[in-house]
Amino acid sequence: MKRRDLADLLLLAALWGASFLFMRVAAPQFGAFPLMGLRTGIGAAVLLPFVLRTAGGAELRANAARIAWVGLVSSALPFVMFGYAMQYLSAGFTSILNATTPFWGAIVAYLWLGERLGRLRIVGLLIGFCGVLVLVWGRNGLEGDGSLLPILAALVATASYGFAAVATKKHLGDVGALIGAAGSQLFAALMLLPFAIAWWPATPPDRWAWLSAVLIGALCSGLAYVLFFRLISRVGSSRAIAVTFLIPVFGMFWGAVFLGEAVSASMLAGAATILFGTALTTGLLDPRRWLAASRAGSGPTGKPRSGT
């Protein structure tokens, strides 16, 4: 990976990690529907000019129904779930739960598309969900602090992300990625608009909440998508997905620096377990490749081959 691509990867992880910081600041004052209505609306306003500049408006209109469906499961539903969860959970904690998205994607692909789940991926799923249990046990909804329902809402959001990844592959495979992203934000904003108006907060949010709402829309739903698609075009999706491993790091870092959130031992243990499971599930960590490479580098007797 070139230095420029690595810089884009780190910036993307920092932006998506910061989304949990912004949600933690704004969600308690705005509420889930108004905040996410603003997020998707601002995100669409940032992305649509890129679509129109490349004459993608006709493609957007021709595929409006399919893009709207993906917008529901990739943005409207999970954003609202996170908007609710972030009124009760810390930014760092929720960013770790977000790393379970690939697990749900693998399960949905198996149930919907019939994609094979090998033994290694199944082991990765089991390890990842053990990491979720470590988080929940340490938080802990079982202790009666009222955090179990928000945790479930966050997991619904990540499950929706996983479902959306498969739905995008199935229904929008022939649609440009940037067009799909901009359209999904636009239609999600339209879906959330009546709910945002109905649940608009009676007490005006303060300037920090407004700033967070604008930043999460412009940076985390606008600029971040541009970076993500640029990264995919240069290094491929398999390498771009490495951002999944960096988001919890930035989520915990931003929460600790700006909100004074504590990073507990159970959070670190849960994060490590979830990310290890994610690496196995996505194929980024495959001991079989190492074994094959080791064997390829050795002769029949197991000794290293000569360079001639």
N, C-alpha and C positions, 0 to 999 in steps of 0.2 A: 504494500500500500504506500503510495507516494505521500510526501509530507503534506501536500495540499489536501489530499483525501483524508488523512489522519486529522488534520485541523477541522475539516468539515464534520467528521465523525464526533470529535470532542465537543464542537459547538452544538451539534444536534442533540447530543446527550445532555449537555448543560441546559439547553432550552427546554427539552421535554422533562428533565428533572426539575427545572424551575416552575413548570406548570403546577406542580403539587404545592410549591410555596405560594404561588399566586392564588390557587384555589383555597388554600388554608386561610389566607388573609381575607379574600372576598366572599367566599361562600357563606360564612355566618351572617354577613350583613345583607347580601343580595338574596340568598336562597338559591336553590338548585336551578329552577327554571329561568329566572331572570339572568343569572350569571351565564348560563350556558347558551341562552338566546343571544346574549351579547358576544360570547366567544365565537359562536358559529357565524354570526352576522359579520363581525369584524374580520374573521378568517376568510370568509367569502369575498369581502371587499378587497382584501390584499391579494387573493389568488386570481380572481376573475380577470383583472387587467392582463395577466400573463396569458390566460386562455384567449382573450380577444385579440391580443397582439399577434398570436399565431393562427388567427382565423379559426379558432376552435369552437366558436359559438354554434355553428351548424351541427357539429358533432354532439355538442352538449344538448341541444334541443332534440336531436334525433334519438338520443338515448335517455331522455329525461326520466322515464318511468323506472328503468333499471337503476339509474344513478340515485334516484330518490329512495328506492328500497335499500340500497347500500348505505345511503346517508342516514337512514333510520338506525341501522344496526351498528354502523361504524362511528357515528357521532352523536346523534340525538339521544339515544337510549344510554350508552355508556357514559356520556358526559353528565347527564342528569344523575345517574347513579353515583358517579364520583362527586358531583356537586353536593349530594346528600351526605355521603360518607365523610367528606372533608370538613363538615361542620363539627365532627366529633373526633376524627383521627388526626394524627400528626402527619406532616408532609413526608417525613422520612419513612414512616411505617407504611403509608399508602403506596409510596413509590416502590417499595419492596413487593407488595401484593401485585402491583402492575406487571412484575416480571413473570407472573404465571400465565400471561397471555399465550405464549407458544404451546403450553400444555393443552389449553382449550382448542386451539387451532388444530393440533394433532388429533384430538378426540373427534372433533367435528368432521375433519377430513376422512377419518376412518368410518364414521357412521354415515356420512352423506356421499362421499366420493368413492368409498371403498378402498382408500389408500391403506397399504399394509403397515401395520404396527409391528416392527421387529422387536425382538426381546430387549435389545438395548434401549429402544425408545420407551418400551413399557417400564423398564427399570428407571429411566429418567423421569417418567410421569410419577411413579411411586415415590421416588426420592423428593421430587418437587413438592408434592402434596404433603409429605412429611415435614418439609420446611414450612408450609402454611400452618400446620398443626403447632410447630414450635413457636411461630409468631402469635397465634391465637392463644396458646397456653400461657405465653409470657405477657400478653397485653393486659387484661385477659377478660373476654366476655364471660368466661366461666366463673370469674370472681364477683360477678354481679355489678360491674361498673358501667353497664349499658353499652358496651362497645361491640357486642356480637352482631347486632343488626347492621350497623355501618360497615363492619367487616364483610358481612354477606353481600351488602350492596356493592362494595368494591369488587368482590369476586364476580358478581353478576356483570359488572362493567367489563372486567377482563374476559369473561366468557363471551360477552357480546363482541369484543374486539376479535377474539379467536374465530367466532362465527363469521364476522365480517370479512376476515382474511380469506376464508374459503368462499364466501358469497362473491367477493370481488373477483377471485380467480375464475369462478364459474360463470358469473353474469357480466363481468366487465373486462374479460380477457382481451376483447377487441377494441376497447376504448382507451385512449391515451391516459396515462397515469395522472398527469396534472389536471386533465379535464375531469377525470373521476373525482379527484380530491377537491377541486374547486366546486364542482356540482354537488358533491355530497355535503359540503359546508353550507352551500346556498339552500338546498332543500331541507337540511336539518334546521337551519335558521327559520325557514318558513313554517316548519312543523312546530317549533318551540315558541313561535311568536305569540299565539293566543294564550298559551300558558304563562309566558313571561309577563304579559300584560295583566292577566288575572291575578298573578301572585307577586306583582311588583311590590317591593317593601314599603310599608307605610312610613317607616323612619328612613330618611335619606342616608344612603351609605356615605362614609367619609371619603376624603380624597385618596387615602391609601387603598381602599377597596376599589374605587374607580380606576386608579392607576393599575392595580393588579388585573382588573377586568380587561382593560385596554391592552395590556401587555400579553396576557394569555391569548387574546384573540390575534393580535398582530404578530407576535413572535412565535408562540407555541402552536397556533393553528394556521399561521400564514407563512412566515419565513421558514419555519421548521419543515414544512412540506416541500418547499422549493429546495432546501438543502438535501432532504431525504431522496427526492427523485434525481437530483444531480448526482448524489452519491451512488445510487443504484445504477445510473447510466455509466458511471466510470469504473466501479469496482464490482458490480453485481449485487443481487439481493442477498446471497448467502453471506457475503462479508458485511453488507450494510446492516444486517440483523444483529451484528455484534453490539449495536447501540443499546440493545436490551440489557446487556450486562453493565453498562455504564450509568443508565438512568437511576437505579437505586443509590449508587455512589453519590451522584450529584443531588438527588432528592434528599438524602440524609445530610449532605454537606450544607445545602442552602437552608434547610430547616434548622440545623444547629447554629449556623452563623447569624441568620437574620431573625429567627424566632426563638432562639435559645432552647430548642428541643434537645432532650437527652437522647443519646444513642445507647441503648441498653445492650447487654450481652445477648439476650434472646433475639433482639433485632439483627445483630451481626450473625448469630448462628443461623437464624431463619433465612437471612439473605444469602449466606454462603451455601446453604442446603438447596434453596430454590434455584440459585444460579448454576450450581453443579447439575441439578436435574434438568435445567433448561439447556445446558450445553450438550447433554446426552440426547435429549429429545429432538433438538434441532440438528444434530449431527456435527456440531462444531467441535465436539469432543468425542472421538471414536477410537477406542483402544485398538480396534481391529486394523485400522489404517497404520497405526504405529507398528503393530506386529507384522503386517504385510511389508511395510517399508524396511523393517529390520531384517526380515527374511530375504527381501530383494537385495539388500546390501551385503549378504553373506553368501558364501559358496556352499556347495553340497555338504561340506563338513562343518558349516556354521562359522567358518572363518571369514573375515571381511574380504571381499573381492579386491583384486589389485586394480589399479587405475588403467591398466593396459588392456 
